[in-house]
């Protein structure tokens, strides 16, 4: 009985209800709305039935299919009905069973052809597209002639326009990778002083990259002298195409006339117990000259006091074979019966450099109160104690802190801000004349904390560099600090030979690492400056402009407890060696110690 009623209603609907488009709304009696969509293949047609009213049921019949009864549809729900295509199209008749309302709709006579883009080996180059194909018509599509992915360009094989007959299910356009244009990279041959003598060029292709062999020796066209490649420098420079155009540096040492050229010798203060170098001193030796060095009897570094084991004077005459000397020291162990050494550093707030170093001892069981100078004269300039700095320091015997920084500014020049430099350097570039990867300058302001973030990975000239292990990626810089430089050491991500870790150094605040090639890095915890000892014996650092420069020991006046400080310009020649050498080493000690300890002890703490 239901089937007869459905067919009767369908016949009546076809007689009295005009078909006005691809979507027909039944009379107000029905809340069902019919629709049609483009099919995904030529064999089927797609209809939709949406319920705009309360939950109900409906029956439907399509061309070439049987009747389907009792289809439940919830409020707001859309049913998708897919039926076979009959001569390109189909008709759907729907009976809303609660309202006895009939609707009919004709399907679209179209379907989608899937369009893909790939290389001859099947690698997909871009997302698939679709093109609509109509019954009894062809489907057409125009593909891009070229596809660019990164630095690679792909050209289409054949015509980029295609017309296919109805029934075609997919179209695939094939592409061939275009050979990239070769480019030229260079290698500069630079001497020990950073002078460029020769440029080598080599071609870099996408298929094979590029490389060039550097000569072991060459004769300069600039001065006619012979130069030899320094040990550890690359005999072959190579790269991949993806790294981009590069300018590399290979360093050479002059070989002729060595007998008359000045050179440096190095004096290392070594911890006898560990064999580690605590400090390094560089002295220039000129032809026909002799230099002497008398090791300091004692010095402090990182809150530790050291005394010399064998303080014999070192004498080096030009031409002597020995270029590096070691002086052994032992740490002074303070106990309850031994006076405790402490140190007060007068620091220039503008630069973070030490103006003077004052050394004291505190007797067992005693408390020492130190009156800080409110003004000091240094090299003809007057410095005054900075605001918020205490004018007294009270130290009780046995207290852990043994090193204090107090900050001064030049008279008449109020310091409320200064620059902090951040530099990324390549572990492979450590010589004067070579470039760092990146440098920038930030501003530190009084009363504000400066946060410095550095990336774990950095891209430069088409190469990815990674931060070497042991270094932090985030730093909090205190305004009252001796640090003005943050030098971060990176390596080429493919340079697995230098995949090494920085570890805490002798003082615990600095970082140290040695590469397999023999380059030693020590990053000072106080200043952030690296001291780089190269395999050829030269020592370099990175300045606040991001330049690799020769390392020089700072020279600071050291004032013992019972001494009166002298203006630097008034020192006699005989006293200068003791002050400069002792002071220079002590200054490095302070810098490698506690960063920016601000004096905040109150007078009420005095015993």
Secondary structure, 3 states (H helix, E strand, C coil): CHHHHHHHHHHHHHHHCCCCCCCCECCCCCCEEEEEECECCCCEEEEEEEECCCCEEEEEEECCCCCEEEEEECCCCEEEEEEECECCECEEEEEECCCCEEEEEECCCEEEEEEEEEECCCCEEEEEEEEEEECCCCEEEECCCEEEECCEEEEECCCCEEEECCCCCEEEEEEEECCCCCEEEEEEEEECCCCEEEEEEEEEECCCEEEEECCCEEECCCCCCEEEECCCCCCEEEECHHHCCCEEEEEEEECCCHHHCCEEEEEEEEECCCCCEEEEEEEEECCCCEEEECCCCEEEECCEEEEECCCCCEEEECCCCCCEEEEEEEECCCCCCCCEEEEEEEEECCCCCEEEEEEEEECCCCEEEEECCCEEEECCEEEEECCCCCCEEEEECCCCCCEEEEEEEECCCCCCEEEEEEEEEECCCCCCCCCCCEEEEEEEECCCCEEEECCCEEEECCEEEEECECCCCEEEECCCCCCCEEEEEEEECCCHHHCCECEECCCCCCEEEECCCCCEEEECCCCCCEEEECCCCCEEEECCCCCEEECCCCCCEEEECCCCCCCHHHCCHHHHHHHHHHHHHHHHHHHCCCCCCECCCCHHHCC
